[in-house]
Amino acid sequence: MTYNFDPDKWYDNELYLIQSQLITSEINQNKYDEAVEILDKKLEEMWARLDGTYQIGFDNFKNEGRHTKIWDQYQKK
């Protein structure tokens, strides 16, 4: 399965909504600053979860019972 989520695009969309609320006076500057700070933190946390390379290999099978045979065969080599 491919998951094509773009955190930067998500951030831009969310920031646009917050900026729109400020421009239309739905929120004041303090609420805007608070919302942007929260948004920045969410983006940082998201990148922390997404950052890194996931690799599929036999090490992934070590602790999964259904793959015990494959892991055992790998260990014998």
C-alpha positions as CSV (number, residue, x, y, z in Angstrom):
1,M,0.0,0.0,0.0
2,T,1.2,3.5,-0.8
3,Y,0.5,6.4,1.4
4,N,1.2,9.7,-0.3
5,F,0.6,12.1,2.5
6,D,2.5,15.4,2.2
7,P,3.1,17.0,5.6
8,D,4.2,20.3,4.1
9,K,1.1,20.6,2.0
10,W,-1.0,19.7,5.0
11,Y,0.7,22.4,7.0
12,D,0.2,25.0,4.2
13,N,-3.5,24.2,4.0
14,E,-3.9,24.4,7.8
15,L,-1.9,27.7,8.0
16,Y,-4.1,29.2,5.2
17,L,-7.2,28.4,7.3
18,I,-5.7,30.0,10.3
19,Q,-4.6,33.1,8.3
20,S,-8.1,33.3,6.8
21,Q,-9.6,33.4,10.3
22,L,-7.3,36.3,11.3
23,I,-8.0,38.3,8.1
24,T,-11.8,37.9,8.6
25,S,-11.5,38.8,12.3
26,E,-12.8,35.4,13.5
27,I,-9.7,35.3,15.7
28,N,-7.4,38.0,17.1
29,Q,-3.6,38.2,16.9
30,N,-3.1,36.3,20.2
31,K,-5.3,33.4,19.1
32,Y,-3.6,33.4,15.7
33,D,-0.1,33.2,17.3
34,E,-1.3,30.4,19.6
35,A,-2.9,28.5,16.7
36,V,0.3,28.8,14.6
37,E,2.4,27.6,17.5
38,I,0.2,24.6,17.9
39,L,0.3,23.9,14.2
40,D,4.1,24.2,14.2
41,K,4.3,21.7,17.0
42,K,2.0,19.2,15.2
43,L,4.1,19.4,12.1
44,E,7.3,18.8,14.1
45,E,5.7,15.8,15.8
46,M,4.5,14.5,12.4
47,W,7.9,14.7,10.9
48,A,9.4,13.0,13.9
49,R,7.0,10.1,13.3
50,L,7.6,10.0,9.5
51,D,11.3,10.7,9.5
52,G,13.5,7.7,8.7
53,T,13.6,4.9,6.4
54,Y,11.6,1.8,6.8
55,Q,13.2,-1.3,5.5
56,I,11.7,-4.7,5.0
57,G,14.1,-7.5,5.9
58,F,14.4,-10.6,7.9
59,D,15.0,-8.6,11.1
60,N,11.4,-7.6,10.9
61,F,10.3,-11.3,11.2
62,K,12.2,-12.0,14.5
63,N,9.3,-11.4,16.9
64,E,6.4,-12.4,14.7
65,G,5.1,-15.9,15.3
66,R,3.7,-16.5,11.9
67,H,7.1,-15.9,10.4
68,T,9.0,-18.2,12.7
69,K,9.8,-20.7,9.9
70,I,11.2,-18.0,7.7
71,W,13.2,-16.6,10.5
72,D,14.5,-20.0,11.5
73,Q,15.6,-20.7,7.9
74,Y,17.3,-17.3,7.7
75,Q,19.2,-18.0,10.9
76,K,20.5,-21.4,9.6
77,K,22.3,-19.7,6.6
